[in-house]
Amino acid sequence: MTVISTGSTTTPSGRAARLAGPAGPVRPARPACPVVSELRLAAFASHRRAVIPLGPLTLLAGVSGTGKSTALRAYEALARLAAGDPLEDVFPDPAAWVPERAGADAQGRRGFRLGCTVEGPAGPVRLDLAVQAEPTLRIVGERLSDGAETLLSTALRDPGRSAVQAAWHTAGAVAVTRAPFPDDRLGTALLPLRVAGATDGELRVLAAAEQVVVALRPAFVCDPQPRRMRATVPVGEGRLTSSCDNLAEVLYRTHGQCAQRHARLVASAHTGCAGQVTGLTVERLGDGTVQARTERGPGYSTPLGRLGDGELRYLAFALVLLTGPHVLAVDPAAEVPSAMQALTVLADGFDRSLDVRQTGELLALAASICASGHMRLLATVTEATAASARGTEGVTVVDLAP
């Protein structure tokens, strides 16, 4: 799988460029929030040795079959593992991610490999993961490193036990500490529970592990489903689902909480929807459900369900970008201040059902929001959208080629 990066925020290699100056090369400033700067798919479904650079706003392009959706699925899997989800929940059909034509070893084992690089206060930290899919699903190898040395490594020593042998950097009276870890969980996510932080080496391990978890964990898969968005919904806690089917409920919660953001959402709706939109309101019905409506002028409004598929998807993405993690069904690291976390929105088929005008407006909004550093967008798009976005400030276009 060949990966070609274009755009204004990354170099073709996907690594941060060195900036030459009078005093010699210097590295760009480290981001305040830990962020995933690179996704590596060493052997994952159709990908082999693929390195995908990630910026604040990254669009994955390529012809059908080049693995755009697969790349998003890999990112989502890493995010869920970082949140502590068990392996069988993250990969319910593990054989689907084994590379095609991958043969089994002498013990009949097949699997896949993926990883990422996270930039942050601890510098660039690499996480690499080897998963056995057959005959049983388990993590057989994990490596956490900061460039200088390996901070955590795990290996399967006894196939008869549901555990791997973990070793992490200590740099104290004992150079390395070893202990068994479960083979169905990400070891990096378990380190804060296992490492005391009593030595400089352990503090270094903890800083690297926490940086990876904080960067990966806040991820929101967004795939608005217009058919489901048209129905009235009961009032709940007001956290937007991945399908955005409870859009009316979220508007019911948020329309009075932040007048400025709501005004921006109304302005976006006016830009992206056919006809005039002067407001977005929510009507509570007699059966306890709510229905969103678009205000079209004095005394005239229409139910949101009458909008076209493209209009509904456009409005859902605008809401996600403008409201952020506080109203989304995500699970950020509660022990870390929100100002130190960046939410990553994963959107497969970002421009599906959208016209050129709607896509352009959403990308401009996303570039503006993502520039703040507290939200990132990783999306798959059509070749037409990628072509128009190339060279746009703040947008990274990554071409996946067979």
C-alpha positions in Angstrom: 0.0 0.0 0.0 1.5 3.3 -1.1 0.7 6.4 0.9 1.2 9.9 -0.7 0.7 12.9 1.5 -0.2 16.3 0.0 -1.3 19.5 1.7 0.2 22.3 3.7 0.6 20.7 7.1 2.8 17.7 6.5 5.8 16.7 4.5 5.6 13.7 2.1 7.2 11.5 4.6 4.6 12.3 7.2 7.1 13.4 9.8 7.5 16.9 11.2 9.9 18.9 9.0 13.0 20.4 10.6 13.1 24.1 10.4 16.5 25.4 9.3 17.8 28.6 11.0 21.0 30.4 11.9 21.6 28.1 14.8 20.9 25.0 12.8 17.9 22.7 12.6 15.3 23.0 15.3 12.2 21.0 15.9 8.7 22.6 15.8 7.2 23.3 19.1 5.5 20.4 20.8 1.7 20.5 20.9 0.1 21.5 24.2 -2.4 18.6 23.8 -1.1 15.1 23.0 -2.1 14.3 19.4 -1.7 11.3 17.1 0.6 12.4 14.4 1.0 9.1 12.5 -1.0 5.9 12.0 1.0 2.8 11.1 -0.6 -0.2 9.5 2.2 -2.7 9.2 -0.1 -5.6 8.3 -3.8 -4.7 8.7 -6.4 -5.9 6.2 -5.4 -4.5 2.8 -2.6 -2.4 4.2 1.0 -3.4 4.4 3.8 -1.2 5.7 1.5 1.9 5.4 2.4 5.0 7.2 -0.3 7.7 7.3 0.5 11.2 8.5 -2.2 12.9 10.5 -2.7 16.6 10.9 -5.4 18.6 12.7 -7.7 18.1 9.6 -6.8 15.0 7.6 -8.7 13.8 4.5 -8.0 10.3 3.2 -8.5 9.9 -0.5 -8.1 7.2 -3.1 -10.0 4.9 -5.4 -12.4 2.3 -4.0 -10.5 -0.6 -2.4 -7.5 1.4 -1.2 -8.4 1.0 2.5 -9.7 4.4 3.4 -12.4 3.1 5.7 -10.0 0.4 7.0 -7.6 3.2 8.2 -10.4 4.8 10.2 -11.3 1.5 11.7 -7.7 1.0 12.8 -7.7 4.4 14.5 -11.0 3.6 16.2 -9.7 0.3 17.4 -6.6 1.9 19.0 -8.8 4.5 20.6 -11.1 1.9 22.2 -8.1 -0.2 23.4 -6.7 2.9 25.0 -10.0 3.4 26.8 -9.6 0.0 28.3 -12.1 -2.0 26.1 -11.3 -5.7 25.8 -9.9 -7.1 22.6 -12.9 -9.2 21.7 -15.2 -6.2 21.9 -12.9 -4.1 19.7 -12.4 -6.9 17.1 -15.5 -9.1 17.1 -14.5 -10.6 13.7 -10.7 -10.6 14.0 -10.0 -12.7 10.9 -11.4 -9.8 8.8 -8.3 -7.7 9.6 -5.7 -10.4 8.8 -4.0 -9.4 5.5 -5.2 -11.3 2.5 -3.0 -14.3 1.6 -1.3 -14.1 4.9 -0.2 -17.7 5.7 -0.2 -19.3 9.1 2.9 -20.3 11.0 3.8 -23.8 12.1 1.4 -23.4 15.1 -1.5 -22.3 12.8 -1.3 -18.7 14.0 -2.3 -15.7 11.9 -2.7 -12.1 13.0 -2.3 -8.4 12.2 -0.1 -5.4 13.3 -0.9 -1.7 13.7 0.4 1.2 15.7 0.7 5.0 16.0 3.0 7.9 17.0 1.8 10.4 19.5 3.4 13.9 19.8 3.1 15.8 23.1 5.0 17.1 26.1 6.9 13.8 26.4 8.1 14.1 22.8 7.3 11.6 20.0 6.1 8.3 21.5 5.5 5.2 19.4 3.0 2.4 20.1 3.2 -0.8 18.1 0.8 -3.7 18.6 0.8 -7.3 17.3 -2.5 -9.2 17.6 -3.1 -12.9 17.0 -6.4 -13.5 15.3 -6.3 -17.2 14.9 -6.6 -19.8 16.4 -7.5 -17.5 19.4 -7.7 -13.8 19.7 -5.0 -12.3 21.9 -2.3 -9.6 22.0 1.0 -11.3 21.4 3.3 -8.3 21.4 3.3 -4.6 22.4 6.0 -2.0 22.3 6.0 1.5 23.7 9.0 3.6 23.0 10.1 7.2 23.0 12.7 7.1 20.3 15.6 6.7 22.7 14.6 3.3 24.1 11.9 0.8 24.7 9.8 1.8 27.7 7.4 -1.1 27.7 7.5 -4.4 25.8 5.2 -7.5 26.1 5.6 -10.9 24.6 3.7 -14.2 24.6 5.8 -16.7 26.5 3.4 -19.5 27.3 0.6 -20.0 24.7 -1.3 -22.0 27.3 -1.8 -19.0 29.6 -4.0 -16.0 28.9 -1.2 -13.6 29.8 1.8 -12.0 28.3 5.1 -11.2 29.9 5.5 -7.4 30.3 8.8 -5.6 31.0 9.0 -1.9 31.6 11.8 0.6 32.1 12.6 1.3 35.8 16.2 2.8 35.9 16.3 2.2 39.6 18.0 -0.5 41.7 16.4 -2.8 39.1 16.8 -1.7 35.5 13.6 -3.4 34.3 10.5 -4.6 36.1 8.7 -7.7 34.8 5.1 -8.8 35.5 2.3 -10.8 33.7 -0.3 -8.7 31.9 -3.6 -9.9 30.5 -3.5 -10.7 26.8 -6.9 -9.1 26.0 -6.1 -5.6 27.1 -3.7 -2.8 26.0 -0.7 -2.9 28.3 0.0 0.8 27.8 -3.5 1.6 29.2 -2.7 -0.5 32.3 0.6 1.0 33.2 -0.8 3.9 35.3 -2.3 1.2 37.5 0.9 -0.9 37.7 3.7 1.6 37.9 4.4 3.5 41.1 6.4 6.3 39.6 9.1 5.9 42.3 12.1 6.5 40.0 12.9 8.8 37.1 12.6 5.9 34.8 9.1 5.0 36.0 8.1 8.6 35.7 9.3 8.6 32.1 7.3 5.4 31.4 4.1 6.9 33.0 4.5 10.1 31.0 4.7 8.3 27.7 1.8 5.9 28.5 -0.4 8.7 29.7 0.4 10.8 26.6 -0.7 7.9 24.3 -3.9 7.2 26.2 -4.9 10.9 26.5 -4.3 11.3 22.7 -6.2 8.2 21.6 -9.0 7.9 24.0 -11.2 11.0 23.0 -12.4 9.8 19.6 -16.0 10.2 18.2 -17.1 8.1 15.3 -19.6 10.3 13.4 -21.8 8.9 10.6 -25.1 10.8 10.5 -28.0 8.6 9.3 -30.7 10.9 7.8 -33.4 8.2 7.9 -33.0 7.9 11.6 -32.6 11.6 12.2 -36.1 12.4 10.9 -37.9 10.6 13.8 -39.0 12.4 17.0 -37.0 11.3 20.0 -37.5 11.2 23.8 -35.6 13.6 26.0 -32.6 12.0 27.6 -29.1 13.2 28.7 -28.6 15.0 25.5 -25.4 13.4 24.3 -25.2 13.0 20.5 -24.9 9.5 19.2 -22.6 8.4 16.3 -25.6 8.1 14.0 -26.9 11.6 15.2 -30.4 10.1 15.4 -31.0 12.1 18.6 -30.1 15.4 17.0 -33.4 17.0 18.1 -32.7 16.0 21.7 -29.2 17.5 21.6 -30.6 20.8 20.2 -33.2 20.8 23.0 -30.4 20.6 25.5 -28.0 23.1 23.9 -30.0 25.8 22.2 -30.3 27.8 25.4 -26.9 26.9 26.9 -24.6 28.9 24.6 -26.2 31.7 22.5 -23.0 32.3 20.6 -22.5 28.7 19.4 -26.2 28.4 18.6 -26.0 31.5 16.5 -23.1 30.1 14.6 -25.0 26.9 14.0 -28.0 28.8 12.7 -25.7 30.7 10.4 -24.2 27.4 9.2 -27.7 26.0 8.6 -28.6 29.1 6.6 -25.5 28.6 4.4 -25.9 24.9 3.9 -29.6 24.4 3.6 -31.9 25.3 0.8 -34.0 28.4 1.4 -33.9 30.8 4.3 -33.0 29.6 7.8 -33.4 32.2 10.6 -33.4 29.8 13.6 -33.4 26.3 14.9 -35.9 25.5 17.6 -37.2 22.4 19.3 -40.8 21.6 20.0 -41.9 19.3 22.8 -44.7 17.1 21.8 -47.6 15.7 23.9 -46.1 12.2 24.0 -42.9 13.5 25.7 -40.8 13.4 22.6 -39.1 16.4 20.9 -39.0 17.5 17.3 -36.5 20.0 15.8 -37.7 22.7 13.5 -36.2 25.2 11.1 -37.4 28.7 11.4 -38.0 30.1 7.9 -39.2 33.6 8.8 -41.8 35.3 11.1 -44.5 32.7 11.9 -43.2 30.0 9.6 -41.2 26.9 10.4 -40.8 23.4 9.1 -39.8 20.1 10.9 -36.2 19.2 10.5 -37.3 15.8 9.1 -38.3 17.5 5.9 -34.8 18.5 5.0 -32.9 16.5 2.4 -30.3 13.9 3.3 -27.4 16.2 2.4 -28.9 19.0 4.5 -29.3 16.7 7.6 -25.8 15.4 7.3 -24.5 18.9 6.8 -26.3 20.1 9.9 -25.2 17.2 12.0 -21.5 17.7 11.2 -21.8 21.4 11.8 -23.3 20.7 15.3 -20.4 18.3 16.1 -17.8 20.8 15.1 -19.3 23.7 16.9 -20.3 22.0 20.2 -17.3 19.7 20.8 -17.0 16.9 23.3 -19.3 18.1 26.0 -22.4 17.0 24.1 -21.0 13.9 22.3 -21.1 10.3 23.4 -17.4 10.1 24.1 -15.4 8.9 27.1 -12.4 11.3 27.6 -9.9 10.8 30.3 -11.7 12.2 33.3 -8.5 12.7 35.3 -7.0 15.0 32.7 -8.2 18.6 32.3 -10.3 19.1 29.1 -7.9 21.9 28.0 -5.2 19.2 27.8 -7.2 16.9 25.5 -8.0 17.0 21.8 -11.1 15.3 20.5 -10.7 13.4 17.2 -13.8 13.1 15.0 -13.7 10.1 12.7 -16.0 10.5 9.7 -16.2 7.8 7.0 -17.7 9.3 3.9 -17.6 12.8 5.1 -18.9 14.3 1.9 -21.6 11.6 1.3 -24.9 13.2 0.0 -23.3 16.7 0.2 -23.1 19.1 -2.7 -19.9 21.0 -3.5 -21.1 24.1 -1.6 -22.0 22.2 1.5 -18.7 20.3 1.5 -16.7 23.5 1.1 -18.5 25.2 3.9 -18.0 22.3 6.3 -14.3 22.0 5.4 -13.8 25.7 6.0 -15.6 25.4 9.4 -13.6 22.3 10.3 -10.3 24.0 9.4 -11.2 27.0 11.6 -12.2 24.8 14.6 -9.3 22.4 14.2 -6.8 25.3 14.2 -7.5 25.8 17.9 -5.8 22.5 18.7 -8.6 21.0 20.8 -10.5 19.2 18.0 -9.1 17.1 15.1 -10.9 15.6 12.1 -9.9 12.4 10.2 -12.3 11.7 7.3 -12.5 9.8 4.1 -13.7 11.7 1.0 -14.2 11.3 -2.7 -11.5 12.2 -5.2 -13.5 15.3 -6.2 -13.4 16.7 -2.6 -9.8 15.8 -2.2 -8.9 17.6 -5.4 -10.6 20.8 -4.3 -9.0 20.6 -0.8 -5.4 20.1 -1.9 -3.3 23.1 -1.0 -6.0 24.5 1.3 -4.4 26.0 4.4 -4.9 23.7 7.4 -5.9 20.6 5.4 -3.8 17.5 5.0 -4.8 15.3 2.1 -3.4 11.8 2.1 -3.7 9.7 -1.1 -3.9 6.0 -0.6 -2.8 4.1 -3.7 -2.8 0.3 -4.4 
